[in-house]
Amino acid sequence: MIQFDYAQAEPSGGGWEVYVGLRFQDEPDELYVARVRLSADGAVLAADLLFNGMDCRYEWRPGERDAVLQYVKEQHPELLP
C-alpha cells in the first residue's frame, strides 16, 4: 500500500513532469518521489521512482504505478484525460 503526500506539476518540454511524494507501507519513515512524465496531450511517457533525487530503477509492483497515476489524476485532473 502507498500513502501519498503531495503532487506538484511543472511544465517540461511541451509536456509536464509531476512529482508525487509517497511512502510505502513497509518503509513508512522514508519519503520517495515518483516522477511522472506526461506529453502535452496527457499520455504517460515514463514513471520513475526517486530517492534523494536519485533514480531507484524501481520495478513497480502490480497496481503501484496505476495508484500513482490515479493520484495524479485526482490532484491534477487537467493533465490526464
JOGI-V335037 format. One record per residue. N is the residue number from 1. RES is the residue in one small letter. PHI is phi in whole degrees, -180 to 180 (none if undefined). OMEGA is omega in degrees with one decimal (* if undefined). D_FIRST is the distance of its C-alpha to the first C-alpha in Angstrom with 2 decimals. Layout:
N	RES	PHI	OMEGA	D_FIRST
N	RES	PHI	OMEGA	D_FIRST
This chain:
1	m	none	-178.8	0.00
2	i	-117	173.3	3.80
3	q	-107	-178.0	6.80
4	f	-95	-176.4	9.89
5	d	-114	-177.6	13.29
6	y	-161	172.3	15.94
7	a	-141	-178.0	17.32
8	q	-118	-178.5	20.85
9	a	-104	178.0	23.01
10	e	-135	175.3	26.14
11	p	-64	-178.4	28.85
12	s	-155	173.9	29.34
13	g	55	-180.0	32.10
14	g	87	177.4	32.48
15	g	-125	-177.9	28.76
16	w	-140	165.7	25.79
17	e	-119	178.8	23.27
18	v	-116	179.3	20.22
19	y	-105	-175.9	18.42
20	v	-117	175.1	14.90
21	g	-78	-177.4	13.88
22	l	-150	176.5	10.26
23	r	-131	175.3	8.65
24	f	-89	-178.0	6.18
25	q	-58	-177.5	5.48
26	d	-82	175.9	8.36
27	e	-139	-172.5	10.43
28	p	-66	-178.7	10.43
29	d	-90	-177.0	14.02
30	e	-105	177.1	13.84
31	l	-99	175.4	13.86
32	y	-103	176.1	13.49
33	v	-130	171.7	15.03
34	a	-91	176.2	14.54
35	r	-107	-179.3	18.09
36	v	-108	178.3	18.64
37	r	-101	-177.6	22.30
38	l	-122	172.1	23.86
39	s	-77	-178.6	27.43
40	a	-62	-179.8	29.65
41	d	-92	174.8	29.12
42	g	93	176.9	25.30
43	a	-72	179.2	24.77
44	v	-80	-179.8	21.83
45	l	-92	-179.2	23.63
46	a	-165	173.8	20.91
47	a	-143	-176.5	17.37
48	d	-113	175.6	17.30
49	l	-110	-178.7	15.20
50	l	-117	172.1	17.41
51	f	-137	-175.1	17.69
52	n	53	176.9	20.86
53	g	79	-178.1	22.11
54	m	-104	177.5	22.08
55	d	-69	-179.2	20.59
56	c	-82	-174.0	18.23
57	r	52	-174.6	19.12
58	y	-78	172.2	15.55
59	e	-93	-178.3	15.09
60	w	-60	173.9	12.06
61	r	-77	179.4	10.27
62	p	-53	177.4	10.85
63	g	90	-177.1	9.28
64	e	-68	-179.5	7.88
65	r	-61	178.6	11.43
66	d	-62	178.4	11.96
67	a	-65	177.4	9.22
68	v	-63	-179.6	11.00
69	l	-65	176.9	14.27
70	q	-64	177.7	13.70
71	y	-64	176.9	13.07
72	v	-60	-179.7	16.21
73	k	-62	178.0	18.06
74	e	-69	-176.2	17.42
75	q	-82	-177.6	18.53
76	h	-137	-176.1	21.30
77	p	-61	179.8	22.44
78	e	-73	-175.2	25.67
79	l	-94	-178.7	24.21
80	l	-114	179.6	22.51
81	p	-70	*	24.57
